[in-house]
Amino acid sequence: MMKAVLLLLLCIFFFVFPVANILNAQTDSVNKIQVDTTTVVNANATAPDDEFNLFLLTFGIAFICAIIIASCIGALAAIIIIGFLFAMISAGIISTSFIVGFYKRSLAAGFKTLLLILGMITGIFLGAGGLWIIAHSFKFDLSLSNALWIGAAGGCVGGFLMGLVIFKVVQLLIAYLKSKFKLSV
């Protein structure tokens, strides 16, 4: 008798429970809207919201705001770093000119050093950018790095020469103004 009860329980466990689970499988949870021309209001049917989720919208807006804030902070940090580097380089150029003028005991030597350094730095940037634009516009067979290096070298030499020319022009202008206004400077 015990064997028959165990066999019955085993059959129920392996055959009845799986069939009951299959019969209770997932059903469609969305209420279907039925079109009925005779009724004005269908209380059970609701319009689908097309998967609109207010939490996801809020989360997306917060994420986009975080991206914008991080971009602004990064841009501000880059501007501060670039400004700091510009200030340090400017202070180095001016202090170098001052030291040269102090060492040679001549205001003209310090001013000449300032003009030469500024001319070379300006020439480097203008020469590199100018040769890159020319090589790009006229389709020269120059790589980007070669165009930048050659332009920078040419710009440095040109900036040095331009600094010398500007210094000589300023010297002549000062001499002319001294003689014109009879100044003893």
C-alpha positions in Angstrom: 0.0 0.0 0.0 2.8 2.4 0.8 4.4 1.8 -2.6 1.1 2.8 -4.3 0.9 6.0 -2.4 4.5 6.9 -3.1 4.0 6.1 -6.8 0.9 8.3 -6.9 2.7 11.2 -5.3 5.6 10.7 -7.7 3.3 10.8 -10.7 1.5 13.9 -9.4 4.9 15.6 -8.7 6.3 14.8 -12.2 3.2 15.0 -14.4 0.5 17.1 -12.8 2.6 20.0 -11.5 4.4 20.7 -14.8 1.1 20.6 -16.7 -0.3 23.1 -14.2 2.7 25.4 -14.7 2.3 25.3 -18.4 -1.3 26.2 -18.2 -0.4 29.2 -15.9 2.2 30.6 -18.2 2.6 34.4 -18.6 -0.3 36.2 -20.0 -0.4 39.6 -21.6 -0.6 42.1 -18.8 -1.7 45.0 -21.0 -5.5 45.6 -21.1 -6.6 45.6 -24.7 -8.6 48.5 -25.8 -11.8 47.2 -27.4 -13.5 49.5 -29.9 -17.2 49.4 -29.2 -19.4 51.9 -30.9 -22.3 51.3 -28.5 -20.6 52.3 -25.3 -19.2 55.8 -24.7 -16.8 55.0 -21.9 -14.8 51.8 -21.3 -13.7 51.9 -17.7 -11.5 48.9 -17.8 -9.5 49.9 -20.9 -6.6 52.4 -20.5 -4.7 54.1 -23.2 -1.1 52.7 -23.6 1.6 55.1 -22.5 4.1 53.9 -25.2 6.5 52.9 -22.5 6.9 56.4 -21.2 8.7 56.3 -17.9 9.0 59.5 -15.8 11.9 58.1 -13.8 14.0 57.4 -16.8 13.3 60.9 -18.2 14.4 62.4 -14.8 17.5 60.2 -14.7 18.3 61.2 -18.3 17.9 64.9 -17.6 20.1 64.6 -14.5 22.8 62.7 -16.5 22.8 65.4 -19.2 23.0 68.1 -16.6 26.0 66.3 -15.0 27.7 66.1 -18.4 27.2 69.9 -19.0 28.4 70.7 -15.5 31.5 68.5 -15.9 32.2 70.1 -19.3 32.0 73.6 -17.8 34.3 72.6 -15.0 36.8 71.0 -17.4 36.7 74.1 -19.7 37.2 76.4 -16.7 40.1 74.3 -15.4 41.7 74.3 -18.9 41.3 78.1 -19.1 42.9 78.5 -15.7 45.8 76.3 -16.6 46.4 78.0 -19.9 46.2 81.4 -18.2 48.7 80.3 -15.5 51.1 79.0 -18.2 50.8 82.3 -20.1 51.5 84.3 -17.0 54.5 82.2 -16.1 55.9 82.4 -19.6 55.3 86.2 -19.7 57.0 86.6 -16.4 60.0 84.5 -17.6 60.4 86.6 -20.7 60.2 89.9 -18.8 62.5 88.7 -16.1 65.0 87.5 -18.6 65.0 90.8 -20.3 65.3 92.6 -17.0 68.3 90.4 -16.0 70.1 90.9 -19.3 69.5 94.7 -19.0 70.7 94.7 -15.4 73.8 92.6 -16.2 74.8 94.8 -19.1 73.8 97.9 -17.3 71.8 99.0 -20.3 68.1 99.6 -20.8 68.6 99.2 -24.5 70.1 95.7 -24.0 67.1 94.6 -22.0 64.6 96.0 -24.5 66.5 94.4 -27.4 66.4 91.0 -25.5 62.7 91.5 -25.0 62.1 92.2 -28.7 64.2 89.3 -29.8 62.5 86.8 -27.5 59.0 88.0 -28.4 59.9 88.0 -32.1 61.2 84.5 -32.0 58.1 83.1 -30.1 55.7 84.9 -32.4 57.7 83.8 -35.4 57.6 80.2 -34.3 53.8 80.1 -34.0 53.2 82.2 -37.2 55.7 80.2 -39.2 54.4 76.8 -38.2 50.8 77.8 -38.7 51.5 79.6 -42.0 53.5 76.7 -43.5 50.8 74.3 -42.4 48.1 76.4 -44.1 50.2 76.8 -47.3 51.0 73.1 -47.4 47.4 72.2 -46.8 46.0 74.7 -49.3 48.4 73.9 -52.2 48.5 70.2 -51.5 52.3 70.0 -50.9 53.7 66.6 -50.1 54.6 67.5 -46.5 53.5 65.6 -43.5 51.9 67.6 -40.7 54.9 67.2 -38.4 57.4 68.2 -41.1 55.3 71.3 -42.0 55.1 72.3 -38.4 58.9 71.8 -37.7 60.0 73.5 -40.8 57.6 76.4 -40.3 58.7 76.8 -36.7 62.4 76.9 -37.6 61.8 79.4 -40.4 59.5 81.4 -38.1 62.1 81.5 -35.4 64.8 82.8 -37.7 62.4 85.3 -39.2 61.2 86.4 -35.8 64.8 86.9 -34.7 65.5 89.1 -37.8 62.2 91.0 -37.3 63.2 91.7 -33.6 66.5 93.1 -34.8 64.8 95.3 -37.4 62.2 96.5 -34.9 65.0 97.3 -32.4 66.9 99.3 -35.1 63.8 101.2 -36.1 63.0 102.1 -32.5 66.6 103.2 -32.0 66.4 105.5 -35.1 63.0 106.8 -34.0 64.3 107.7 -30.6 67.4 109.4 -32.1 65.2 111.4 -34.4 62.8 112.4 -31.6 65.8 113.4 -29.4 67.2 115.6 -32.2 63.8 117.0 -33.1 62.7 118.0 -29.6 66.3 118.4 -28.2 65.8 116.0 -25.4 68.7 114.8 -23.2 67.4 111.3 -22.6 
